[in-house]
Each structure stands twice: as structure tokens, then as C-alpha cells.
């Protein structure tokens, strides 16, 4: 599962004897977790590049073959473009004031200005 600031990995544990799991990103070990753990959340990752992860079971005899590689990223930060709607009475002249708007949508209503 991919979030804006995290990646959550989930896997099925084999029924064989295992002491835990290693989570790898490329050649680097990201985490070592116990045998009952079947998900891990990675936070603080750089969203602008692709990251690929694999999970490996381990026990006293060594390591299993790696899981399928799962990749996340790059992810663009979503942007929201503000919109504005100006309403005026058809029988008057409206002069909307310039104003700063905090939030994705603004609907200023102009008051009629006498001519």
C-alpha cells in the first residue's frame, strides 16, 4: 500500500520453520522482523525515485529465496488548483475586491457598488 509518506509491505508467511524476515531494498537490509510479523511500514522515503523491496524468511539454516520484488514511486505530490466564482446582480455593477484565499475553493460574493 502506497501512501504519501510511507509504503506498507504485506506478505504471507510460509508454514516452514522460520525465525523472522528480512526486508531488503536492493542489497540493503531495511528491517529485520520476528516470525509472526506479516507487514511492515516504511516511512520517510524519497517519493521522487523508485524504491523496490523484497522479503526473505530466515532461520538458523540460512535464508529463503526472496519474495517477488515490489516497487513504489515515483509519486507526485497532488496539487489542488483553487477556483473562484464571482456573483453579481444583473442590474448593478459589481467590483470584487482582491482577497487571499486559504483552501481549494473560494466563492466570493460581490456587493453591488452604486454607480
N, C-alpha and C positions, 0 to 999 in steps of 0.2 A: 504494500500500500504506500502510495507516494503522497506526502504532504508538502507544504511549502518549506518547512524547516526540518523535515525528517523523512526517513524511509523505514517502513516496517517490513521485516522479513518474517515469513511464516513457513514452517516445514513440517513434514510428517516424520516422526521418529521411527527408526527401524525397530523391529522386535528383537533384534540380536542384542547381545551384551554390549553395553556402551557405558563409558564413564562421563561423557559430555559431548559437546560440539564446539568446533572452532568455526568462526565466521571470518572469511577472507575477503579482502578487496585486492584483487590481483595477488601478489606474493605476500602482502601484509596481513597479519592477523589483526582483525578489528576487535574481536571479543572471544573469550572462552566462557562457555556457559555450562551449567550442570545437565545431567542426563534427562531431567524432567522438563527442561525448557524447550518449547517448540516455536517461540517467536522472539524477535529482538528488534528494538527500535534504535536506529542510528540517527543521531541528531547532530546539528552543526555542520552539515556537509555543504560543499560548494555546489549550488544549483546550476551554475553556468557550464559545468562539464559533466560528462557521462561517468557514472560510477557503476561498476559491476561487482556483484557479490556471489560467493559460493559458501555452502555449509558442508562441513566434514565431521562425521562422527569419529570419536577416538575412544580407545581403551588401552589397557596395558600392552596389548599386542601391536598397537600402531593406529593408523588412521584408515578410514574408509576412502573409497573414491569420492571425489567432490560431487555435490549436487549439480543440477543444471545451473548455469550462470544466469543471474537475474540482474538486469541493468536498469538504472534510473537516471533521468536527466538527459540533456539539459532541460531546465524548466524556466520558462519566462515568468516573471512576476506579473500577475494580472493587473491591468490598469482599467480604471473606470473613468470614462470621459463624462464630465458634468454637462448637463443640458439646462437650458433656461427657457422659460416660457413667459412672455410678457403679454398681459391682458389689458385692454383699454376699452372704454366705452366708445361706440361708433360715433357719438355726437360730440365728443370732446377730443382735445389733443392731449396725448399722454407723453410725458417726458420721464422715462425711467431713470432713476439715479443709479450710478455705478456703485456696486457693492461687492465685497468679498463674500464668497460662499464656501462654507465648510460642508462637505458631503457630496455625494454623487449627483444629486438632482436638486435644482433650485427652481422655485416658481414665484418670482417677484410679481406683485400686482401693483401697477402704477396707478396713482391717484390722478384724476383729471386736473390739468392746470388751466385756470381761466385764461382766455385769450384777450 
